[in-house]
Amino acid sequence: MKRSGLILGVALASLLAGCVAKPDEYPLSRKQAYDKLLSARIASSGDGPFFRLRTTITGNGGSEVTYDALGDMAHRVCHMHLTELEPELTKVKVTCEGGGAGEGAAAGMAHNMIRNRVIELVDATLKDRPFNPELAGGSTAYRWPSDGVDGSFAGAAGKALKQDAEMHRDIAEAEQAASEAQAEVPSDYGDSAAGSEPSPE
């Protein structure tokens, strides 16, 4: 009795797991998803996925849509890669690159923030709903697979410490090289008779 109950429980859990849709998969053909993402409305206000950057949308004809956002101090490019798993089921992979001036050690955090906002735009576009700036903070993206970029605070802090150590090492090496170069320069450039032939009597 216990064994049959365990088997039934495992079967039920597997069935429920299969019923839960993956967050990056949509009940659309690849062409439908492509057309929707290609014609997405990207707000140029601060509420848009790229804040106030000027954004252009391009596509490769069917499997990839690119959002290219450019500003005076930043340039970000995000690609939506579309894979048709079934005739009416398409997987979307979001990858982003680029950055902004002055991000430094926080570049990973900035990357993930923008990617989260683009994922919210993708989800809203493919579900025919408005882009929600509140969900763009990560509520929509948290179940999506990571793209491998460490956007954690701990990661940023570790990177900042590493950059600081490298900067101090570079300064120390430059000071040592300058000191060694100074030591090789003769202290007196005056004429010397040392080593010259004796003058005739």
C-alpha positions as a Markdown table, in Angstrom:
| # | Residue | x | y | z |
|---|---|---|---|---|
| 1 | Met | 0.0 | 0.0 | 0.0 |
| 2 | Lys | 2.8 | 2.4 | 1.0 |
| 3 | Arg | 4.7 | 1.5 | -2.2 |
| 4 | Ser | 1.7 | 2.2 | -4.5 |
| 5 | Gly | 1.1 | 5.5 | -2.7 |
| 6 | Leu | 4.7 | 6.5 | -3.2 |
| 7 | Ile | 4.5 | 5.7 | -6.9 |
| 8 | Leu | 1.3 | 7.6 | -7.3 |
| 9 | Gly | 2.9 | 10.6 | -5.5 |
| 10 | Val | 5.9 | 10.6 | -7.8 |
| 11 | Ala | 3.7 | 10.3 | -10.9 |
| 12 | Leu | 1.6 | 13.2 | -9.7 |
| 13 | Ala | 4.6 | 15.3 | -9.0 |
| 14 | Ser | 6.0 | 14.6 | -12.5 |
| 15 | Leu | 2.7 | 15.4 | -14.0 |
| 16 | Leu | 2.5 | 18.8 | -12.2 |
| 17 | Ala | 6.1 | 19.6 | -13.1 |
| 18 | Gly | 5.2 | 19.0 | -16.8 |
| 19 | Cys | 2.2 | 21.3 | -16.6 |
| 20 | Val | 4.2 | 24.2 | -15.3 |
| 21 | Ala | 5.2 | 26.3 | -18.3 |
| 22 | Lys | 8.8 | 27.4 | -18.5 |
| 23 | Pro | 9.0 | 31.2 | -18.2 |
| 24 | Asp | 11.0 | 31.6 | -21.4 |
| 25 | Glu | 8.7 | 29.5 | -23.6 |
| 26 | Tyr | 5.6 | 30.9 | -25.3 |
| 27 | Pro | 2.6 | 29.2 | -27.0 |
| 28 | Leu | 3.4 | 30.9 | -30.3 |
| 29 | Ser | 5.1 | 29.9 | -33.6 |
| 30 | Arg | 8.6 | 31.3 | -34.1 |
| 31 | Lys | 7.2 | 33.6 | -36.8 |
| 32 | Gln | 4.5 | 34.9 | -34.5 |
| 33 | Ala | 7.1 | 35.6 | -31.7 |
| 34 | Tyr | 9.5 | 37.1 | -34.2 |
| 35 | Asp | 6.9 | 39.5 | -35.7 |
| 36 | Lys | 5.7 | 40.6 | -32.2 |
| 37 | Leu | 9.2 | 41.3 | -31.0 |
| 38 | Leu | 10.1 | 43.1 | -34.2 |
| 39 | Ser | 7.2 | 45.4 | -33.8 |
| 40 | Ala | 7.5 | 45.9 | -30.0 |
| 41 | Arg | 6.8 | 49.4 | -28.7 |
| 42 | Ile | 9.9 | 50.5 | -26.7 |
| 43 | Ala | 9.2 | 53.6 | -24.7 |
| 44 | Ser | 11.9 | 56.3 | -24.8 |
| 45 | Ser | 10.9 | 57.6 | -21.4 |
| 46 | Gly | 12.6 | 56.6 | -18.2 |
| 47 | Asp | 10.1 | 53.8 | -17.8 |
| 48 | Gly | 11.3 | 52.0 | -20.9 |
| 49 | Pro | 13.6 | 49.0 | -20.7 |
| 50 | Phe | 16.6 | 51.0 | -21.6 |
| 51 | Phe | 15.5 | 54.1 | -19.7 |
| 52 | Arg | 16.2 | 57.1 | -21.9 |
| 53 | Leu | 18.5 | 55.5 | -24.6 |
| 54 | Arg | 17.5 | 55.8 | -28.2 |
| 55 | Thr | 16.6 | 52.3 | -29.4 |
| 56 | Thr | 16.4 | 50.8 | -32.8 |
| 57 | Ile | 14.9 | 47.3 | -33.6 |
| 58 | Thr | 16.3 | 45.0 | -36.3 |
| 59 | Gly | 15.8 | 41.4 | -37.2 |
| 60 | Asn | 17.7 | 38.7 | -39.2 |
| 61 | Gly | 14.5 | 37.5 | -41.0 |
| 62 | Gly | 13.1 | 35.0 | -38.6 |
| 63 | Ser | 15.2 | 33.7 | -35.7 |
| 64 | Glu | 16.7 | 36.7 | -34.0 |
| 65 | Val | 15.5 | 40.2 | -33.0 |
| 66 | Thr | 18.0 | 42.8 | -31.8 |
| 67 | Tyr | 17.3 | 45.9 | -29.7 |
| 68 | Asp | 20.2 | 48.4 | -30.0 |
| 69 | Ala | 20.0 | 51.2 | -27.4 |
| 70 | Leu | 22.4 | 54.2 | -27.7 |
| 71 | Gly | 23.0 | 57.3 | -25.6 |
| 72 | Asp | 25.7 | 59.8 | -24.9 |
| 73 | Met | 27.2 | 57.7 | -22.1 |
| 74 | Ala | 26.0 | 54.2 | -22.8 |
| 75 | His | 25.5 | 51.7 | -25.5 |
| 76 | Arg | 23.6 | 48.4 | -24.9 |
| 77 | Val | 22.6 | 45.7 | -27.4 |
| 78 | Cys | 20.2 | 42.9 | -26.5 |
| 79 | His | 19.4 | 39.9 | -28.7 |
| 80 | Met | 16.3 | 37.7 | -28.6 |
| 81 | His | 17.2 | 34.3 | -30.0 |
| 82 | Leu | 14.1 | 32.3 | -31.0 |
| 83 | Thr | 13.9 | 28.5 | -31.1 |
| 84 | Glu | 10.7 | 26.8 | -32.2 |
| 85 | Leu | 10.3 | 23.7 | -30.0 |
| 86 | Glu | 7.0 | 22.7 | -31.4 |
| 87 | Pro | 4.7 | 24.3 | -34.1 |
| 88 | Glu | 3.1 | 26.5 | -31.5 |
| 89 | Leu | 5.8 | 26.7 | -28.8 |
| 90 | Thr | 8.8 | 29.0 | -29.0 |
| 91 | Lys | 11.7 | 29.4 | -26.6 |
| 92 | Val | 13.3 | 32.9 | -26.2 |
| 93 | Lys | 16.8 | 33.4 | -25.1 |
| 94 | Val | 17.9 | 36.9 | -24.1 |
| 95 | Thr | 21.5 | 37.9 | -24.2 |
| 96 | Cys | 22.8 | 41.5 | -23.7 |
| 97 | Glu | 26.2 | 43.2 | -24.2 |
| 98 | Gly | 27.6 | 46.7 | -23.9 |
| 99 | Gly | 27.5 | 49.0 | -20.9 |
| 100 | Gly | 27.7 | 52.6 | -19.6 |
| 101 | Ala | 30.4 | 55.0 | -18.6 |
| 102 | Gly | 31.5 | 54.8 | -15.0 |
| 103 | Glu | 30.0 | 51.4 | -14.2 |
| 104 | Gly | 33.3 | 49.8 | -13.2 |
| 105 | Ala | 32.9 | 47.0 | -10.7 |
| 106 | Ala | 29.1 | 47.4 | -10.9 |
| 107 | Ala | 29.0 | 46.4 | -14.6 |
| 108 | Gly | 27.5 | 43.0 | -13.8 |
| 109 | Met | 24.8 | 44.5 | -11.7 |
| 110 | Ala | 24.0 | 47.0 | -14.5 |
| 111 | His | 24.0 | 44.2 | -17.1 |
| 112 | Asn | 21.5 | 42.2 | -15.1 |
| 113 | Met | 19.3 | 45.2 | -14.4 |
| 114 | Ile | 19.0 | 45.9 | -18.1 |
| 115 | Arg | 18.5 | 42.3 | -19.1 |
| 116 | Asn | 15.7 | 41.9 | -16.5 |
| 117 | Arg | 14.0 | 44.9 | -18.0 |
| 118 | Val | 14.3 | 43.5 | -21.5 |
| 119 | Ile | 12.9 | 40.2 | -20.3 |
| 120 | Glu | 9.9 | 42.1 | -18.9 |
| 121 | Leu | 9.5 | 43.8 | -22.3 |
| 122 | Val | 9.7 | 40.4 | -24.1 |
| 123 | Asp | 7.2 | 38.8 | -21.8 |
| 124 | Ala | 4.8 | 41.7 | -22.1 |
| 125 | Thr | 5.1 | 41.9 | -25.9 |
| 126 | Leu | 4.5 | 38.2 | -26.4 |
| 127 | Lys | 1.5 | 38.1 | -24.0 |
| 128 | Asp | 0.0 | 41.3 | -25.4 |
| 129 | Arg | 0.1 | 43.3 | -22.2 |
| 130 | Pro | 1.8 | 46.6 | -21.3 |
| 131 | Phe | 5.4 | 46.8 | -20.2 |
| 132 | Asn | 5.3 | 47.0 | -16.4 |
| 133 | Pro | 8.2 | 49.0 | -14.8 |
| 134 | Glu | 7.5 | 47.4 | -11.4 |
| 135 | Leu | 7.8 | 43.9 | -12.8 |
| 136 | Ala | 10.9 | 45.0 | -14.7 |
| 137 | Gly | 12.9 | 45.1 | -11.5 |
| 138 | Gly | 13.2 | 41.3 | -11.6 |
| 139 | Ser | 9.8 | 39.8 | -10.8 |
| 140 | Thr | 9.3 | 38.6 | -14.4 |
| 141 | Ala | 13.0 | 37.6 | -15.0 |
| 142 | Tyr | 13.7 | 35.7 | -11.8 |
| 143 | Arg | 12.6 | 32.3 | -13.2 |
| 144 | Trp | 14.5 | 32.7 | -16.5 |
| 145 | Pro | 17.8 | 30.9 | -16.9 |
| 146 | Ser | 20.8 | 33.0 | -16.1 |
| 147 | Asp | 23.1 | 34.2 | -19.0 |
| 148 | Gly | 26.2 | 33.6 | -16.8 |
| 149 | Val | 26.9 | 37.2 | -15.8 |
| 150 | Asp | 27.4 | 37.7 | -12.0 |
| 151 | Gly | 25.2 | 40.6 | -11.1 |
| 152 | Ser | 25.2 | 40.1 | -7.4 |
| 153 | Phe | 26.4 | 42.7 | -4.8 |
| 154 | Ala | 29.0 | 40.3 | -3.5 |
| 155 | Gly | 30.3 | 39.9 | -7.1 |
| 156 | Ala | 30.5 | 43.6 | -7.5 |
| 157 | Ala | 32.3 | 44.1 | -4.2 |
| 158 | Gly | 34.8 | 41.3 | -5.0 |
| 159 | Lys | 35.5 | 42.9 | -8.4 |
| 160 | Ala | 36.0 | 46.3 | -6.8 |
| 161 | Leu | 38.5 | 44.9 | -4.3 |
| 162 | Lys | 40.3 | 43.1 | -7.1 |
| 163 | Gln | 40.5 | 46.3 | -9.2 |
| 164 | Asp | 41.7 | 48.3 | -6.1 |
| 165 | Ala | 44.5 | 45.7 | -5.5 |
| 166 | Glu | 45.5 | 45.8 | -9.2 |
| 167 | Met | 45.6 | 49.6 | -9.1 |
| 168 | His | 47.9 | 49.6 | -6.0 |
| 169 | Arg | 50.1 | 47.0 | -7.6 |
| 170 | Asp | 50.4 | 49.0 | -10.8 |
| 171 | Ile | 51.2 | 52.2 | -8.8 |
| 172 | Ala | 53.9 | 50.3 | -6.8 |
| 173 | Glu | 55.4 | 48.9 | -10.0 |
| 174 | Ala | 55.5 | 52.3 | -11.7 |
| 175 | Glu | 57.1 | 53.9 | -8.6 |
| 176 | Gln | 59.8 | 51.1 | -8.5 |
| 177 | Ala | 60.5 | 51.5 | -12.2 |
| 178 | Ala | 60.9 | 55.3 | -11.8 |
| 179 | Ser | 63.2 | 54.8 | -8.8 |
| 180 | Glu | 65.4 | 52.3 | -10.7 |
| 181 | Ala | 65.5 | 54.6 | -13.7 |
| 182 | Gln | 66.6 | 57.5 | -11.5 |
| 183 | Ala | 69.3 | 55.4 | -9.9 |
| 184 | Glu | 70.8 | 54.7 | -13.3 |
| 185 | Val | 71.2 | 58.4 | -14.2 |
| 186 | Pro | 74.7 | 59.8 | -13.3 |
| 187 | Ser | 74.4 | 62.5 | -10.6 |
| 188 | Asp | 77.1 | 64.8 | -12.1 |
| 189 | Tyr | 77.3 | 65.5 | -15.9 |
| 190 | Gly | 80.4 | 67.8 | -15.4 |
| 191 | Asp | 83.6 | 67.2 | -17.4 |
| 192 | Ser | 86.2 | 64.9 | -15.8 |
| 193 | Ala | 89.8 | 64.3 | -16.7 |
| 194 | Ala | 89.6 | 60.8 | -15.4 |
| 195 | Gly | 90.9 | 58.3 | -17.9 |
| 196 | Ser | 92.3 | 61.0 | -20.3 |
| 197 | Glu | 95.9 | 61.0 | -21.6 |
| 198 | Pro | 98.3 | 63.0 | -19.4 |
| 199 | Ser | 99.1 | 66.4 | -20.8 |
| 200 | Pro | 102.7 | 66.8 | -22.2 |
| 201 | Glu | 105.2 | 68.5 | -19.9 |
